[in-house]
Amino acid sequence: MKNRMRVLRAEMDWTQADLATRIGVSRQAVIAVENGKYDPALPLAFRIARAFGKNVEDVFIWEDEDPSQKGGTK
């Protein structure tokens, strides 16, 4: 799963440690999610999205998603 965490952090002028503190995880966890080495559980994904004031879909992108199906049912 891809994500926009690095871009959103830059827009907020937050370090990885800043984000980690806001969502209650270690900086290493933020690094792992940002680099795509770890897909967060749903509660963590929601905490991350809420920290940025975004919807989960605005932060995380499912790599297998077919753009022609976006917004529709599969």
C-alpha positions in Angstrom: 0.0 0.0 0.0 1.3 3.4 -0.9 0.8 6.5 1.2 1.3 10.3 1.2 2.6 10.6 4.7 5.9 12.1 3.8 4.2 14.8 1.6 1.6 15.6 4.3 4.2 15.8 7.0 6.2 18.3 4.9 3.1 20.3 4.4 2.5 20.4 8.1 6.3 21.0 8.8 6.3 18.0 11.1 9.2 15.6 11.7 8.6 11.8 11.9 9.0 12.2 15.7 6.3 14.9 15.7 3.9 12.6 13.9 4.8 9.7 16.1 4.0 11.6 19.2 0.6 12.8 17.8 -0.5 9.3 16.9 1.0 7.5 19.8 3.6 5.3 18.2 7.4 5.2 17.9 9.3 7.1 15.3 10.5 3.7 13.9 6.8 2.8 13.3 6.2 6.0 11.3 9.4 5.3 9.3 8.2 1.7 8.5 4.7 2.9 7.4 6.1 5.8 5.4 8.6 3.5 3.5 5.9 1.0 2.8 7.5 -1.7 4.9 4.5 -2.0 7.2 0.8 -1.6 6.4 -0.9 -0.1 9.5 -3.9 -1.7 11.1 -7.1 0.1 10.5 -7.2 2.0 13.9 -3.6 3.3 13.3 -4.5 4.3 9.7 -7.4 6.3 11.1 -5.2 8.0 13.7 -2.7 8.9 11.0 -5.4 10.3 8.7 -7.0 12.3 11.6 -3.7 13.8 12.6 -3.5 15.3 9.1 -7.2 16.2 9.1 -7.7 13.9 6.1 -9.8 10.8 5.2 -8.0 7.5 5.2 -8.3 7.4 1.4 -6.5 10.8 1.2 -3.5 9.3 2.9 -3.3 5.7 1.8 -3.5 4.4 -1.7 -4.2 0.7 -2.4 -1.7 -0.2 -5.1 -4.0 -2.7 -6.8 -6.8 -0.1 -7.2 -8.1 0.2 -10.7 -8.5 3.9 -11.4 -11.5 3.2 -13.6 -13.2 1.6 -10.6 -12.6 4.5 -8.2 -15.8 5.6 -6.6 -17.6 2.6 -7.9 -18.1 -0.9 -6.6 -16.0 -3.9 -7.7 
